[in-house]
Amino acid sequence: MSENSTTAFGSAFAEKMSIARYDGDRWQPWELVATGPLPIHPAIHALHYGSTCFEGLKSYRWENGEVRLFRLDRHVARMRTSAELLCLPVPEEKQLTDMINAAVRHNADSIPDLPGALYLRPMLIGTDENIGKASAPTSSAILAVLASPVGDYFSGGLRPLKVMLDEKNMRSTPQFGQAKCGANYVQALGIIEQAKARHGADQVLFCPDDDAQETGAANFVLIDDKRIITRHLDSSYLHGVTRDSVLAIGRDLGYEIEERAVSISEMKEFIKTGEMALTGTAAVLTPVGTLVHNDEEFSVGDGGIGKNSLKLREALVDLQSGRREDTHGWITHA
Ligand SMILES: *Cc1c(COP(=O)(O)O)cnc(C)c1O
């Protein structure tokens, strides 16, 4: 339960989790239980037909001892969108919000000091015990909120990433990219493993039809002294809360925001002088140092950590940590 620098992100769990069941008719009241195995039958819908989705958000203990969550409402809304896309019983807004808050409050002792956090992982699984239900939605489900104490994602220091551009494959599909679900991850895995083995790449940026979308688990931004450029939202990729937060903070800091399609040739031209970064709850804002395209490597700026990336990252971390005023109303009490 205790977090130390050797524990990998997401492999330690706090004592309690909140859990609720959908019984085919309605959501039952949630309860708090010891974190541990779920009683599931091997025939459940989620295991065979992929009816499962999840969320990921963080709570923090500020230096004054207070416990806060970052953009809880957005994560609750996104989980409901994912559930709907996958024909799962949609969690009620209030119940899911209460369950996440409870998982924070009842594990408050397990929240590491800053820059650590208590990562919350709401998960929803279809639990109908029926392997014949291949073409029908599950009518029962379990919703649970796991809590995991996490350290700084970059305990070894912020290291610029190497990202391979892939223009042949898609991470997900045009209609399901918006769902935060395991199926999307596992589809991308083989491609990412290949890029690691061939190029030592950390991630793959999927650019089907020369349209840069996102990596396996993060959105991308291009940054220079004046502008932040990122892809416009549509149903083909995951709408990151961090992406949205970086754009809003960027606007506050005077950057112009461009949300539009980005081609590979534009990206390669941009990074000669500009910066590039990936955004996500776990990694916050992580600089990209090198792009790989058609077996050739291209340095992003000088390959190091750009000053604009660092400035935006610090502004976001400061806001999450209570050191910068929350002018957007993003911070809530557990
Ligand atoms: C969760 C996720 C992100 C990042 O979203 P945040 O809300 O910023 O954490 C980006 N891409 C994918 C595919 C994701 O699953």
The ligand as an ORCA input file, in Angstrom:
! r2SCAN-3c Opt
* xyz 0 1
  C      -6.908      8.356    -21.136
  C      -6.383      8.568    -22.517
  C      -5.805      9.776    -22.928
  C      -5.531     10.926    -21.993
  O      -6.684     11.408    -21.427
  P      -6.595     12.281    -20.098
  O      -7.997     12.597    -19.805
  O      -5.779     13.450    -20.418
  O      -5.957     11.406    -19.062
  C      -5.424      9.919    -24.242
  N      -5.564      8.920    -25.118
  C      -6.092      7.736    -24.753
  C      -6.225      6.682    -25.772
  C      -6.520      7.521    -23.451
  O      -7.037      6.344    -23.118
*
